[in-house]
């Protein structure tokens, strides 16, 4: 189960408004919890890095990964709790 915080949901909705007919990808920081007796990942932060997108694909390059690493360093975070890699289907 994946649970989004209100702030993460707001960020995703804004990104979908920016790219209404295109796919895009991002990474999420999660906390593993339990809900209704099952493990759940609560997404508490996301990064949507620079990327090349189309209506059907997302290109994640080494430069994209470097941008994510730089953003994590800027936030003084480690990669250990960034367990989520996702892509959109906004339409």
C-alpha positions in Angstrom: 0.0 0.0 0.0 1.2 3.5 -0.8 0.0 6.5 1.2 0.7 10.1 0.0 0.9 13.0 2.4 -1.3 16.0 1.6 1.9 18.0 0.5 3.1 15.2 -1.8 -0.4 14.9 -3.4 -0.4 18.7 -3.9 3.0 18.5 -5.6 1.9 15.7 -7.9 -1.3 17.5 -8.9 0.7 20.6 -9.8 3.1 18.6 -11.9 0.2 17.0 -13.7 -1.2 20.4 -14.5 2.2 21.4 -15.9 2.4 18.2 -18.1 -1.3 17.2 -18.7 -0.6 15.0 -21.8 2.9 13.8 -21.0 4.5 11.2 -18.9 7.0 12.2 -16.2 9.0 10.4 -13.6 10.1 11.1 -10.0 11.5 9.7 -6.8 9.9 9.5 -3.4 11.1 9.4 0.2 9.1 6.9 2.2 8.6 5.7 5.7 7.6 2.1 6.1 4.6 1.8 8.4 1.8 -0.6 9.1 -1.8 0.1 8.2 -4.7 -2.3 8.7 -2.2 -5.1 9.6 -0.3 -4.6 6.3 3.0 -2.9 5.5 2.6 0.5 3.9 5.0 3.0 2.4 4.0 6.6 3.4 5.5 9.0 0.8 6.6 12.1 2.7 8.6 13.9 -0.1 9.2 13.7 -3.8 11.8 14.9 -6.3 10.8 15.4 -10.0 14.1 15.9 -11.7 14.8 17.5 -15.1 13.9 15.0 -17.8 13.0 14.5 -21.4 9.3 13.5 -21.7 6.8 12.6 -24.4 3.2 11.4 -24.4 4.4 7.8 -24.1 7.9 7.8 -22.5 10.3 9.3 -20.0 14.1 9.4 -20.5 16.0 8.9 -17.3 19.6 9.6 -18.0 22.8 9.6 -15.8 22.4 13.4 -15.7 18.9 12.9 -14.2 20.3 10.6 -11.5 23.1 13.1 -10.8 20.4 15.9 -10.5 18.6 13.7 -7.9 21.8 13.1 -6.0 22.6 16.8 -6.0 19.1 17.6 -4.7 19.4 15.1 -1.9 22.8 16.6 -0.9 21.2 20.0 -0.9 18.5 18.7 1.4 21.1 17.0 3.6 19.4 13.6 2.9 20.8 10.2 2.1 19.5 7.8 -0.5 18.5 5.1 2.0 14.9 6.3 2.6 14.2 7.2 -1.1 12.6 3.9 -1.9 10.1 4.9 -4.6 10.6 5.4 -8.3 7.4 6.2 -10.2 6.1 7.6 -13.4 2.9 9.4 -14.3 -0.2 8.8 -16.4 -1.7 12.2 -15.9 -4.3 11.9 -18.6 
